[in-house]
Amino acid sequence: MAGRDAWEFHDNIKRNEFNKLLLAEYKGKEPVFDIARFEATTPDGSTIGFQYKGEEYFAVNPEYSEDGGHLNVIGRKRIAENFLLFLINELL
């Protein structure tokens, strides 16, 4: 993602900031489904991300979204599958 302007990553930066707050709030409490991590994770397990001003950020996997912000059919299916696995593993 190098060479792109910061405005292109604004939504991902905001998504990451919210995610950090959420994870911090629930650290040590109930299990939390880290949707941002799953949105950034490829089928092989690697994550998509970028650096901006010395910070690391997740980015929505381009395979899961046409516009970088809203999940497409593939993305919705992938997140739903991971959410179901999360529920099975964490709550049973």
A tleap script that builds the chain and sets N, CA, C and O, in Angstrom:
source leaprc.protein.ff14SB
mol = sequence {
  NMET ALA GLY ARG ASP ALA TRP GLU PHE HIE
  ASP ASN ILE LYS ARG ASN GLU PHE ASN LYS
  LEU LEU LEU ALA GLU TYR LYS GLY LYS GLU
  PRO VAL PHE ASP ILE ALA ARG PHE GLU ALA
  THR THR PRO ASP GLY SER THR ILE GLY PHE
  GLN TYR LYS GLY GLU GLU TYR PHE ALA VAL
  ASN PRO GLU TYR SER GLU ASP GLY GLY HIE
  LEU ASN VAL ILE GLY ARG LYS ARG ILE ALA
  GLU ASN PHE LEU LEU PHE LEU ILE ASN GLU
  LEU CLEU
}
set mol.1.N position { 0.813 -1.189 0.000 }
set mol.1.CA position { 0.000 0.000 0.000 }
set mol.1.C position { 0.859 1.257 0.000 }
set mol.1.O position { 0.357 2.375 0.120 }
set mol.2.N position { 2.126 1.057 -0.133 }
set mol.2.CA position { 3.026 2.200 -0.154 }
set mol.2.C position { 2.727 3.084 -1.351 }
set mol.2.O position { 2.298 2.603 -2.400 }
set mol.3.N position { 2.956 4.374 -1.187 }
set mol.3.CA position { 2.777 5.302 -2.283 }
set mol.3.C position { 1.385 5.891 -2.388 }
set mol.3.O position { 1.151 6.754 -3.234 }
set mol.4.N position { 0.472 5.460 -1.571 }
set mol.4.CA position { -0.878 6.014 -1.610 }
set mol.4.C position { -0.999 7.144 -0.603 }
set mol.4.O position { -0.247 7.212 0.370 }
set mol.5.N position { -1.950 8.022 -0.848 }
set mol.5.CA position { -2.185 9.134 0.061 }
set mol.5.C position { -2.907 8.657 1.313 }
set mol.5.O position { -3.638 7.667 1.284 }
set mol.6.N position { -2.694 9.372 2.411 }
set mol.6.CA position { -3.290 8.997 3.697 }
set mol.6.C position { -4.812 8.977 3.639 }
set mol.6.O position { -5.439 8.161 4.314 }
set mol.7.N position { -5.420 9.861 2.844 }
set mol.7.CA position { -6.888 9.905 2.804 }
set mol.7.C position { -7.472 8.582 2.340 }
set mol.7.O position { -8.601 8.245 2.696 }
set mol.8.N position { -6.715 7.827 1.547 }
set mol.8.CA position { -7.205 6.534 1.076 }
set mol.8.C position { -7.326 5.531 2.212 }
set mol.8.O position { -8.061 4.549 2.101 }
set mol.9.N position { -6.613 5.771 3.300 }
set mol.9.CA position { -6.595 4.840 4.418 }
set mol.9.C position { -7.375 5.349 5.622 }
set mol.9.O position { -7.398 4.699 6.667 }
set mol.10.N position { -8.014 6.506 5.482 }
set mol.10.CA position { -8.719 7.127 6.598 }
set mol.10.C position { -9.702 6.158 7.262 }
set mol.10.O position { -9.710 6.033 8.487 }
set mol.11.N position { -10.518 5.480 6.477 }
set mol.11.CA position { -11.500 4.554 7.051 }
set mol.11.C position { -10.821 3.414 7.792 }
set mol.11.O position { -11.272 3.008 8.863 }
set mol.12.N position { -9.734 2.894 7.224 }
set mol.12.CA position { -9.015 1.819 7.905 }
set mol.12.C position { -8.383 2.312 9.201 }
set mol.12.O position { -8.368 1.586 10.195 }
set mol.13.N position { -7.866 3.522 9.205 }
set mol.13.CA position { -7.274 4.082 10.419 }
set mol.13.C position { -8.345 4.236 11.495 }
set mol.13.O position { -8.130 3.847 12.643 }
set mol.14.N position { -9.489 4.795 11.136 }
set mol.14.CA position { -10.590 4.955 12.097 }
set mol.14.C position { -11.078 3.597 12.596 }
set mol.14.O position { -11.352 3.434 13.785 }
set mol.15.N position { -11.187 2.642 11.711 }
set mol.15.CA position { -11.614 1.288 12.084 }
set mol.15.C position { -10.628 0.693 13.088 }
set mol.15.O position { -11.035 0.067 14.067 }
set mol.16.N position { -9.339 0.888 12.846 }
set mol.16.CA position { -8.307 0.379 13.750 }
set mol.16.C position { -8.352 1.073 15.106 }
set mol.16.O position { -8.196 0.423 16.140 }
set mol.17.N position { -8.562 2.378 15.108 }
set mol.17.CA position { -8.637 3.115 16.371 }
set mol.17.C position { -9.811 2.619 17.214 }
set mol.17.O position { -9.674 2.416 18.420 }
set mol.18.N position { -10.961 2.426 16.576 }
set mol.18.CA position { -12.121 1.903 17.290 }
set mol.18.C position { -11.831 0.499 17.808 }
set mol.18.O position { -12.166 0.170 18.946 }
set mol.19.N position { -11.210 -0.321 16.975 }
set mol.19.CA position { -10.902 -1.692 17.361 }
set mol.19.C position { -9.970 -1.733 18.572 }
set mol.19.O position { -10.160 -2.551 19.472 }
set mol.20.N position { -8.969 -0.860 18.598 }
set mol.20.CA position { -8.052 -0.811 19.744 }
set mol.20.C position { -8.802 -0.451 21.025 }
set mol.20.O position { -8.556 -1.038 22.078 }
set mol.21.N position { -9.714 0.511 20.933 }
set mol.21.CA position { -10.518 0.889 22.103 }
set mol.21.C position { -11.379 -0.279 22.575 }
set mol.21.O position { -11.468 -0.550 23.773 }
set mol.22.N position { -11.999 -0.956 21.643 }
set mol.22.CA position { -12.858 -2.094 21.972 }
set mol.22.C position { -12.063 -3.204 22.654 }
set mol.22.O position { -12.480 -3.730 23.685 }
set mol.23.N position { -10.921 -3.554 22.078 }
set mol.23.CA position { -10.098 -4.617 22.654 }
set mol.23.C position { -9.559 -4.223 24.026 }
set mol.23.O position { -9.473 -5.063 24.922 }
set mol.24.N position { -9.199 -2.960 24.195 }
set mol.24.CA position { -8.708 -2.494 25.495 }
set mol.24.C position { -9.817 -2.543 26.545 }
set mol.24.O position { -9.580 -2.936 27.688 }
set mol.25.N position { -11.012 -2.147 26.158 }
set mol.25.CA position { -12.148 -2.133 27.090 }
set mol.25.C position { -12.484 -3.536 27.591 }
set mol.25.O position { -12.836 -3.711 28.758 }
set mol.26.N position { -12.380 -4.524 26.725 }
set mol.26.CA position { -12.787 -5.880 27.086 }
set mol.26.C position { -11.617 -6.819 27.373 }
set mol.26.O position { -11.804 -8.031 27.489 }
set mol.27.N position { -10.426 -6.268 27.487 }
set mol.27.CA position { -9.257 -7.092 27.796 }
set mol.27.C position { -9.465 -7.774 29.147 }
set mol.27.O position { -9.742 -7.119 30.152 }
set mol.28.N position { -9.328 -9.093 29.153 }
set mol.28.CA position { -9.493 -9.854 30.377 }
set mol.28.C position { -10.938 -10.124 30.755 }
set mol.28.O position { -11.211 -10.709 31.803 }
set mol.29.N position { -11.861 -9.701 29.907 }
set mol.29.CA position { -13.286 -9.917 30.186 }
set mol.29.C position { -13.827 -10.959 29.215 }
set mol.29.O position { -13.139 -11.923 28.882 }
set mol.30.N position { -15.036 -10.764 28.773 }
set mol.30.CA position { -15.674 -11.702 27.850 }
set mol.30.C position { -14.827 -11.871 26.585 }
set mol.30.O position { -14.081 -10.963 26.220 }
set mol.31.N position { -14.932 -13.004 25.923 }
set mol.31.CA position { -14.236 -13.123 24.631 }
set mol.31.C position { -14.763 -12.074 23.650 }
set mol.31.O position { -15.958 -11.777 23.627 }
set mol.32.N position { -13.879 -11.530 22.859 }
set mol.32.CA position { -14.248 -10.502 21.884 }
set mol.32.C position { -13.893 -11.003 20.490 }
set mol.32.O position { -12.771 -11.448 20.250 }
set mol.33.N position { -14.840 -10.930 19.588 }
set mol.33.CA position { -14.597 -11.291 18.194 }
set mol.33.C position { -13.919 -10.104 17.524 }
set mol.33.O position { -14.533 -9.051 17.353 }
set mol.34.N position { -12.676 -10.269 17.152 }
set mol.34.CA position { -11.875 -9.190 16.569 }
set mol.34.C position { -12.151 -9.111 15.067 }
set mol.34.O position { -11.387 -9.628 14.252 }
set mol.35.N position { -13.248 -8.460 14.723 }
set mol.35.CA position { -13.677 -8.408 13.325 }
set mol.35.C position { -12.650 -7.711 12.440 }
set mol.35.O position { -12.472 -8.099 11.286 }
set mol.36.N position { -11.977 -6.697 12.956 }
set mol.36.CA position { -10.976 -5.990 12.143 }
set mol.36.C position { -9.855 -6.933 11.717 }
set mol.36.O position { -9.387 -6.879 10.580 }
set mol.37.N position { -9.433 -7.788 12.626 }
set mol.37.CA position { -8.383 -8.751 12.279 }
set mol.37.C position { -8.879 -9.718 11.203 }
set mol.37.O position { -8.153 -10.025 10.257 }
set mol.38.N position { -10.108 -10.191 11.351 }
set mol.38.CA position { -10.638 -11.117 10.349 }
set mol.38.C position { -10.850 -10.436 9.002 }
set mol.38.O position { -10.640 -11.056 7.959 }
set mol.39.N position { -11.261 -9.175 9.008 }
set mol.39.CA position { -11.424 -8.443 7.748 }
set mol.39.C position { -10.089 -8.266 7.030 }
set mol.39.O position { -10.046 -8.148 5.805 }
set mol.40.N position { -9.008 -8.248 7.792 }
set mol.40.CA position { -7.676 -8.034 7.225 }
set mol.40.C position { -6.925 -9.333 6.941 }
set mol.40.O position { -5.825 -9.302 6.390 }
set mol.41.N position { -7.503 -10.462 7.310 }
set mol.41.CA position { -6.807 -11.738 7.179 }
set mol.41.C position { -7.158 -12.426 5.863 }
set mol.41.O position { -8.326 -12.525 5.487 }
set mol.42.N position { -6.133 -12.892 5.183 }
set mol.42.CA position { -6.324 -13.612 3.924 }
set mol.42.C position { -6.607 -15.085 4.223 }
set mol.42.O position { -6.373 -15.541 5.342 }
set mol.43.N position { -7.104 -15.825 3.244 }
set mol.43.CA position { -7.362 -17.248 3.473 }
set mol.43.C position { -6.132 -18.045 3.924 }
set mol.43.O position { -6.274 -19.070 4.590 }
set mol.44.N position { -4.926 -17.583 3.567 }
set mol.44.CA position { -3.722 -18.309 4.001 }
set mol.44.C position { -3.257 -17.906 5.400 }
set mol.44.O position { -2.251 -18.419 5.889 }
set mol.45.N position { -3.986 -16.988 6.047 }
set mol.45.CA position { -3.667 -16.600 7.417 }
set mol.45.C position { -2.819 -15.353 7.565 }
set mol.45.O position { -2.636 -14.869 8.682 }
set mol.46.N position { -2.297 -14.818 6.472 }
set mol.46.CA position { -1.527 -13.578 6.576 }
set mol.46.C position { -2.485 -12.393 6.688 }
set mol.46.O position { -3.662 -12.500 6.343 }
set mol.47.N position { -1.975 -11.274 7.169 }
set mol.47.CA position { -2.827 -10.095 7.322 }
set mol.47.C position { -2.402 -8.991 6.367 }
set mol.47.O position { -1.231 -8.857 6.014 }
set mol.48.N position { -3.388 -8.209 5.963 }
set mol.48.CA position { -3.174 -7.051 5.096 }
set mol.48.C position { -3.067 -5.831 5.999 }
set mol.48.O position { -3.876 -5.656 6.911 }
set mol.49.N position { -2.090 -5.003 5.754 }
set mol.49.CA position { -1.940 -3.819 6.580 }
set mol.49.C position { -1.040 -2.791 5.935 }
set mol.49.O position { -0.545 -2.978 4.823 }
set mol.50.N position { -0.840 -1.707 6.650 }
set mol.50.CA position { 0.016 -0.634 6.169 }
set mol.50.C position { 0.538 0.151 7.362 }
set mol.50.O position { 0.035 0.028 8.478 }
set mol.51.N position { 1.552 0.954 7.104 }
set mol.51.CA position { 2.103 1.848 8.118 }
set mol.51.C position { 1.759 3.278 7.750 }
set mol.51.O position { 1.766 3.660 6.580 }
set mol.52.N position { 1.459 4.057 8.775 }
set mol.52.CA position { 1.219 5.484 8.584 }
set mol.52.C position { 1.688 6.202 9.837 }
set mol.52.O position { 1.239 5.903 10.943 }
set mol.53.N position { 2.595 7.151 9.652 }
set mol.53.CA position { 3.162 7.923 10.758 }
set mol.53.C position { 3.681 7.014 11.869 }
set mol.53.O position { 3.457 7.268 13.053 }
set mol.54.N position { 4.372 5.959 11.473 }
set mol.54.CA position { 5.002 5.060 12.427 }
set mol.54.C position { 4.075 4.061 13.095 }
set mol.54.O position { 4.519 3.282 13.939 }
set mol.55.N position { 2.813 4.063 12.744 }
set mol.55.CA position { 1.842 3.130 13.321 }
set mol.55.C position { 1.486 2.056 12.301 }
set mol.55.O position { 1.436 2.311 11.097 }
set mol.56.N position { 1.241 0.858 12.805 }
set mol.56.CA position { 0.785 -0.255 11.968 }
set mol.56.C position { -0.739 -0.317 12.020 }
set mol.56.O position { -1.338 -0.185 13.087 }
set mol.57.N position { -1.354 -0.516 10.868 }
set mol.57.CA position { -2.811 -0.602 10.789 }
set mol.57.C position { -3.215 -1.804 9.949 }
set mol.57.O position { -2.557 -2.146 8.967 }
set mol.58.N position { -4.319 -2.441 10.357 }
set mol.58.CA position { -4.938 -3.449 9.506 }
set mol.58.C position { -5.666 -2.733 8.379 }
set mol.58.O position { -6.099 -1.591 8.535 }
set mol.59.N position { -5.796 -3.405 7.250 }
set mol.59.CA position { -6.600 -2.900 6.141 }
set mol.59.C position { -7.541 -4.014 5.704 }
set mol.59.O position { -7.188 -5.192 5.759 }
set mol.60.N position { -8.722 -3.641 5.277 }
set mol.60.CA position { -9.673 -4.639 4.797 }
set mol.60.C position { -9.061 -5.346 3.587 }
set mol.60.O position { -8.584 -4.705 2.650 }
set mol.61.N position { -9.085 -6.655 3.627 }
set mol.61.CA position { -8.565 -7.459 2.527 }
set mol.61.C position { -9.322 -7.087 1.247 }
set mol.61.O position { -10.551 -7.156 1.229 }
set mol.62.N position { -8.625 -6.697 0.185 }
set mol.62.CA position { -9.303 -6.306 -1.056 }
set mol.62.C position { -10.188 -7.401 -1.649 }
set mol.62.O position { -11.122 -7.106 -2.394 }
set mol.63.N position { -9.902 -8.660 -1.323 }
set mol.63.CA position { -10.747 -9.753 -1.804 }
set mol.63.C position { -12.128 -9.727 -1.151 }
set mol.63.O position { -13.075 -10.321 -1.667 }
set mol.64.N position { -12.238 -9.036 -0.015 }
set mol.64.CA position { -13.479 -9.033 0.754 }
set mol.64.C position { -14.316 -7.778 0.539 }
set mol.64.O position { -15.392 -7.649 1.123 }
set mol.65.N position { -13.840 -6.854 -0.289 }
set mol.65.CA position { -14.542 -5.586 -0.456 }
set mol.65.C position { -14.214 -4.961 -1.802 }
set mol.65.O position { -13.065 -4.986 -2.242 }
set mol.66.N position { -15.224 -4.403 -2.451 }
set mol.66.CA position { -14.975 -3.675 -3.697 }
set mol.66.C position { -14.589 -2.225 -3.437 }
set mol.66.O position { -13.887 -1.611 -4.241 }
set mol.67.N position { -15.050 -1.673 -2.305 }
set mol.67.CA position { -14.806 -0.253 -2.036 }
set mol.67.C position { -13.877 -0.007 -0.853 }
set mol.67.O position { -13.649 1.142 -0.476 }
set mol.68.N position { -13.338 -1.074 -0.262 }
set mol.68.CA position { -12.420 -0.919 0.859 }
set mol.68.C position { -13.094 -0.698 2.196 }
set mol.68.O position { -12.416 -0.576 3.217 }
set mol.69.N position { -14.406 -0.645 2.208 }
set mol.69.CA position { -15.101 -0.389 3.462 }
set mol.69.C position { -16.268 -1.310 3.735 }
set mol.69.O position { -16.550 -1.647 4.885 }
set mol.70.N position { -16.946 -1.716 2.679 }
set mol.70.CA position { -18.115 -2.580 2.837 }
set mol.70.C position { -17.776 -3.976 2.331 }
set mol.70.O position { -17.184 -4.141 1.264 }
set mol.71.N position { -18.159 -4.971 3.114 }
set mol.71.CA position { -17.855 -6.339 2.723 }
set mol.71.C position { -18.705 -6.772 1.535 }
set mol.71.O position { -19.899 -6.482 1.462 }
set mol.72.N position { -18.060 -7.471 0.611 }
set mol.72.CA position { -18.789 -8.056 -0.511 }
set mol.72.C position { -19.276 -9.446 -0.094 }
set mol.72.O position { -19.148 -9.820 1.072 }
set mol.73.N position { -19.826 -10.203 -1.022 }
set mol.73.CA position { -20.360 -11.530 -0.707 }
set mol.73.C position { -19.273 -12.431 -0.125 }
set mol.73.O position { -19.506 -13.129 0.862 }
set mol.74.N position { -18.103 -12.418 -0.724 }
set mol.74.CA position { -17.000 -13.251 -0.233 }
set mol.74.C position { -16.613 -12.829 1.183 }
set mol.74.O position { -16.430 -13.672 2.061 }
set mol.75.N position { -16.491 -11.528 1.396 }
set mol.75.CA position { -16.119 -11.014 2.713 }
set mol.75.C position { -17.155 -11.329 3.773 }
set mol.75.O position { -16.810 -11.736 4.882 }
set mol.76.N position { -18.423 -11.144 3.439 }
set mol.76.CA position { -19.486 -11.445 4.404 }
set mol.76.C position { -19.482 -12.924 4.769 }
set mol.76.O position { -19.650 -13.284 5.934 }
set mol.77.N position { -19.290 -13.772 3.773 }
set mol.77.CA position { -19.253 -15.215 4.036 }
set mol.77.C position { -18.062 -15.571 4.921 }
set mol.77.O position { -18.195 -16.348 5.866 }
set mol.78.N position { -16.917 -15.009 4.617 }
set mol.78.CA position { -15.692 -15.304 5.385 }
set mol.78.C position { -15.832 -14.852 6.839 }
set mol.78.O position { -15.462 -15.585 7.757 }
set mol.79.N position { -16.363 -13.651 7.049 }
set mol.79.CA position { -16.543 -13.147 8.411 }
set mol.79.C position { -17.579 -13.987 9.149 }
set mol.79.O position { -17.384 -14.320 10.318 }
set mol.80.N position { -18.671 -14.332 8.484 }
set mol.80.CA position { -19.708 -15.153 9.115 }
set mol.80.C position { -19.150 -16.516 9.520 }
set mol.80.O position { -19.426 -16.997 10.619 }
set mol.81.N position { -18.372 -17.133 8.646 }
set mol.81.CA position { -17.769 -18.431 8.967 }
set mol.81.C position { -16.864 -18.319 10.190 }
set mol.81.O position { -16.914 -19.157 11.091 }
set mol.82.N position { -16.044 -17.280 10.212 }
set mol.82.CA position { -15.135 -17.098 11.345 }
set mol.82.C position { -15.889 -16.767 12.627 }
set mol.82.O position { -15.479 -17.176 13.714 }
set mol.83.N position { -16.984 -16.030 12.506 }
set mol.83.CA position { -17.784 -15.716 13.687 }
set mol.83.C position { -18.418 -16.986 14.258 }
set mol.83.O position { -18.446 -17.174 15.474 }
set mol.84.N position { -18.919 -17.847 13.394 }
set mol.84.CA position { -19.491 -19.108 13.865 }
set mol.84.C position { -18.436 -19.976 14.544 }
set mol.84.O position { -18.704 -20.582 15.582 }
set mol.85.N position { -17.249 -20.038 13.970 }
set mol.85.CA position { -16.160 -20.796 14.597 }
set mol.85.C position { -15.787 -20.193 15.946 }
set mol.85.O position { -15.523 -20.919 16.905 }
set mol.86.N position { -15.767 -18.877 16.017 }
set mol.86.CA position { -15.493 -18.181 17.271 }
set mol.86.C position { -16.524 -18.574 18.331 }
set mol.86.O position { -16.168 -18.904 19.463 }
set mol.87.N position { -17.793 -18.535 17.957 }
set mol.87.CA position { -18.849 -18.893 18.908 }
set mol.87.C position { -18.698 -20.331 19.388 }
set mol.87.O position { -18.829 -20.613 20.579 }
set mol.88.N position { -18.425 -21.225 18.467 }
set mol.88.CA position { -18.253 -22.632 18.835 }
set mol.88.C position { -17.076 -22.796 19.793 }
set mol.88.O position { -17.191 -23.470 20.816 }
set mol.89.N position { -15.951 -22.179 19.459 }
set mol.89.CA position { -14.734 -22.345 20.258 }
set mol.89.C position { -14.780 -21.623 21.595 }
set mol.89.O position { -14.239 -22.123 22.582 }
set mol.90.N position { -15.407 -20.470 21.648 }
set mol.90.CA position { -15.373 -19.650 22.854 }
set mol.90.C position { -16.547 -19.870 23.796 }
set mol.90.O position { -16.414 -19.708 25.009 }
set mol.91.N position { -17.670 -20.228 23.254 }
set mol.91.CA position { -18.864 -20.234 24.085 }
set mol.91.C position { -19.402 -21.617 24.425 }
set mol.91.O position { -20.322 -21.741 25.233 }
set mol.92.N position { -18.851 -22.634 23.832 }
set mol.92.CA position { -19.318 -23.988 24.168 }
set mol.92.C position { -18.441 -24.617 25.217 }
set mol.92.O position { -18.681 -25.754 25.622 }
savepdb mol mol.pdb
quit
